[in-house]
Each structure stands twice: as C-alpha cells, then as structure tokens.
Amino acid sequence: MKPSDDFISFFDESSLEHRIPECLLKRVKEHKVSIKYNKGEHLFDEKESPEAVYIIKSGTAKLSKVGAYKKEQILRFITEGDLIGYRSLLCGESFRAKAEALTEVEALKIPSDLFVELLQEDKSLAFEMLKKIAYELGESCDTITFLAQKTVRERLAEMLLTLEQKLGTDPEGFIKITLTREEIANLIGTATESAIRLISEFKSDKIIETEGRNIKIIDREKLMKLGHV
C-alpha cells in the first residue's frame, strides 16, 4: 500500500479530535506553527539536531547532502503534503541532509517531542508512518538499481518522466521546476558536460523542448522507451 500523499490532513484539528485525547489536542493547537520560506532558504541543515518535523503545505523543496569533494547530491524533491525530518528524529541522530526551498514554501512545523507523542497515541498516524518508511525504502532500492544498471541516457529519460509525474506541469506544459544543468547531472550521476550534451540530443530528436532552465516533454512515448520505463 502506498502511503498518504497528504500528511496535512493527519494533523488537521478536526481530524485529530477523533483520534487523540483532548489534552494532547490542546498541545497540538498550541505548538504546531506554519512558517513561510523564500526560495533558497533552508528548512533545516545537515548536522542540525532534529527539533521538529515539517509538512509541506505549498511549494517545492529539495533534500540534498554534500558528498565527496564538496559536491551536492540531490536526494529527492519534496512537494505539497510531504513529511520530512522524521527519519533523523526516530533514529536519534542529527540531520544527514538539508532541506532547501526551490520556490516559496509554506510548511507546518511540529516539535519533535509532540510528534513522537502523537505517534505513540495515534494508531492511524503510526500505521501511515510505517507505510511511508517502507515505501521510501523501496524507492531507495529503485534508486540504487537506477544508478547502477541504467545508462546515463536511460537515467535522464526516466528522471524527466519522474519529475513531470511528481511535480506536474505549468499551463504551457513545462515541468514545474527549474534546475541547472549541474543539478540535472548530479540527479542522474554524470558530469555536467554529459548532461548538457544529452539534453541537446533530446532536443534535436524532438523528445523535449527547453526554454532557459525549463523543460517540456513533447514525446512521452519515446522518452518512456528510451528510459525502459
């Protein structure tokens, strides 16, 4: 079973009042807060202590970490309804990645101790978290296969399809995210020059269209064949 795509509803007060004691509901009302972040601002940084978990109410952010040679590696993108920050909290360790707003982002911030208490009290939330952890473990396994067994061309094709599916498109059909060629390269595990060359080839083959950093898929069927999706 796929986990919920909308953790906001799990923390809606009208929903919580049927699942948790009144005293705990009062604490939720008092301590959960909505915070707005501008593009480029961090929700949290690597090596920070997890003092809260975050639920994205609107906008898009990215989870990334700095690897060897101080090169940033994007781990995944976070959109409306996503819950982040819980893994480090449950493991009792500092954040191993940073969360950065790619657009204007509004997030619901829930203090760590309150979140843990909710997990202990609310069986529905606890079960949803189990599904989420299991689902993301499966995604991690897919990512290992993606990087280890597919060619760079295949990885680019699949990555573009995944971004379109997860983030959606604007009225003109462009994927709702602007990425540098370097960011695209680190997503598919290649050099920036290789990513630039492949994007140019996809354009020449009329598979995609670009406008600055924006990308539109114009031949989805061919892209699926290229990526073996």
ABEGO torsion letter per residue (X at the ends): XBBBABAAAAABAAAAAAABBAAAAAAAAAABBBBBBBBGBBABBBGBBBABBBBBABEBBBBBBBBBGGBBBBABBBBBGBBBGAAAAAAGBBBABBBBBABBBBBBBBBAAAAAAAAAABAAAAAAAAAAAAAAAAAAAAAAAAAAABBAAAAAAAAAAAAAAAAEBBAAGBBBBBBBAAAAAAAAGBBAAAAAAAAAAAAAAGABBBBEABBBBABAAAAAAAAGX
